[in-house]
Amino acid sequence: QVQLVESGGALVQPGGSLRLSCAASGSISSFNLMGWYRQAPGKERELVATMSYSGSTNYTHSVEGRFTISRDSAKRTVSLQMNSLKPEDTAVYYCHARSFGWPATTYWGQGTQVTVSS
């Protein structure tokens, strides 16, 4: 059973930075896609950033230029570097992974809280 465990969430002031990490229980090479989603209070969960097996990345428009997704296959982690944080970035951030094959299997972490406030 694959497990994804997020860490790094915290309270940070506007303009600050945070780095979220997602540790997978197995090899991340078994995933076709990994990424980060977030859910703010009263809103639907939305995609933040993804990275494919080939290394292609995709970001939601509101975080382009501020957030960077990366992976370390040896450490079985996917990270999200978040810079120039804004109050509207406040949300629970979830790690997501999708397996190869059809139908694909999706996995979710338990979430980590990011609060941007002065």
Sequence and secondary structure as in RCSB ss.txt:
>XXXX:A:sequence
QVQLVESGGALVQPGGSLRLSCAASGSISSFNLMGWYRQAPGKERELVATMSYSGSTNYTHSVEGRFTISRDSAK
RTVSLQMNSLKPEDTAVYYCHARSFGWPATTYWGQGTQVTVSS
>XXXX:A:secstr
   EEEE   EE TT  EEEEEEESS GGGEEEEEEEEE TTS  EEEEEEETT  EEE GGGTTTEEEEEETTT
TEEEEEE S  GGG EEEEEEEEESSSS  EEE   EEEEE  
